[in-house]
Amino acid sequence: MANNPVDVEIVQVATTFDAVQEAEALASSAVEARLAACAQAEGPVTSVYRWDGAVQKDEEWRVTFKTTAALADRLTEYIVRKHSYDVPEVLVTPVTGGHQQYLEWVRSETQE
């Protein structure tokens, strides 16, 4: 039953960038590579964090990718490899429900 869309776990993978152009470029390339069905870039958001011993405050753009749990590790590696940050944020969050047809679409769009 692994081929049943209901049985495929859907996840959201989120990261941030300091430039909207980089955010949109990585969103597009990940979707083109079928690592994600879609990606939404939003921002700017204000990020406050500790880095190199000091509190920093920067404007960033968040990209949220919709994909399957099976592709989450590959997408994470892809983001880290192409990201300009030394240690990019990459968080994977399971989707516990939603519109069934949309979830099936995510699954179908991430198949090669």
Secondary structure, DSSP 8 states (H G I E B T S, - for coil): -TTSGGGS-EEEEEEEESSHHHHHHHHHHHHHTTS-SEEEEEEEEEEEEEETTEEEEEEEEEEEEEEEHHHHHHHHHHHHHH-SSSS---EEEE-----HHHHHHHHHHT--
